[in-house]
Amino acid sequence: QWNEPRICSRRYMKVDFADIGWNEWIISPKSFDAYYCAGACEFPMPKIVRPSNHATIQSIVKAVGIIPGIPEPCCVPDKMSSLSVLFLDENKNVVLKVYPSMSVETCACR
Amino acid sequence: ERAGSQPAGPVQPPAARDSNSPGRHPGEGSSPPPALGSIAQDMAAVHMLKLYEKYNREGSRPGDGNTVRSFKARPEFLAQKPSYCFNLTSMQDSEMILAATFHFYADKRPRHREVFCKRSKNSSCRLLHLPPILQLNLIFQSIHQNSAYGLVKGNITVFIQRRGAWHAKDISHIVKESKRSGELILCAELDSGEKHQGFPEQVSSHLPYILVYANDLAISEPNSVAVTLQRYDPFPSNDGDPNLSPNASTDTRVRRDTYLPSSIQNNELPEVDYNNNKYNKHDVWENAYKSLKPKASRKDRRRKGQENTETLTKSQVLNFDEKTMKKARRK
């Protein structure tokens, strides 16, 4: 992770359901690529971090120091994708659910 | 349902459009996939895995819904008739049912013809007596808790052309009605007109099952994954004050009893004179230890023990002489 770019971007994170103790009832998938967002949202923000208008204003206020204590905008997931999960319910019946927002596609400053 | 209905080809409810060729049941002719591990015995699990692979390949289309639940059958006798019961209680209120299908296996050959042909010498007996189409009545009843009788919710007549194969029938209206009325134990009787003997010698992988296709309206809520998949909570949930730290359990703490005998007001030893300024902590401890008696013999100790218990029972509270009390009051 150390040679990751400083700027707000998507970082790799693989989630193994055995690591979080859900593997007893989750049949499939055993793991999935969830990713996460991290990095700076410093003024001036490049287009690639797709700042909202509010984030742009906030980063200027932060840079100018008009109001003390205002942090820079946060690097958060922007576009996310769903994940189909096959698992056993409490009655040991097989259930298929498609959960939204389980994996990060793009990050942005908000 | 009126007689003469369509042969029970596999129903294609919104979410069940399998990639299998029409007329083939998803689980047929396939060895149980390794992903299912120990639960691969039942066809419901095999079917669900096929649906999972399809959802993964093609994603779920808007009309498909985001949930498919399978329900395995539990063989029961209902009013002395062999029935298959399904516990639908795990359906969530937020799951809007789009469709439901009943999947059953039509035995290869009815038994009575077996017996009949065994006696006859005619070798082509089996062919001559093979009834072209098997008529089955699927009678669905909802059962109230602990009652032996049910309320008929539906009676569907199906005509089976292919034996030794799986068939599916749409029962959306029956399951929707059951969920609406809260009667979530549904039993199905497969009546082929033969006199009732027991359950056909079906292997467990041939037990019927129900699939329910739904749209879970709560799945887009934040943290919906925790509602159905987080089965334990590493921290006790603080329903009350959100600021409570996860360790502060909301249950009332056991109040420890702080019993202070009224007579002891401080830690000073009664026989020590704390007034004179020669008082030196070290001396006090010296005196206290010096005054320990040499080890008494076993007999003496036993007697001493008796004396102690006697004195203990006599004076539970420490008594100070007047002089000490006077000093204490002065202090």
Interface residues (C-beta under 8 A of the other chain):
Chain A: G21 W22 W25 I26 I27 S28 S82 S84 V85 L86 F87 L88 D89 E90 N91 K92 N93 V94 V95 L96 K97 V98 Y99 P100 S101 M102
Chain B: A35 L36 G37 I39 A44 A45 M48 L49 L51 Y52 Y55 N56 G59 S60 N66 T67 V68 R69 S70 F71 K72 N87 T89 S90 D216 I219 S220 S224 V225 T228 L229 Q230 R231 Y232
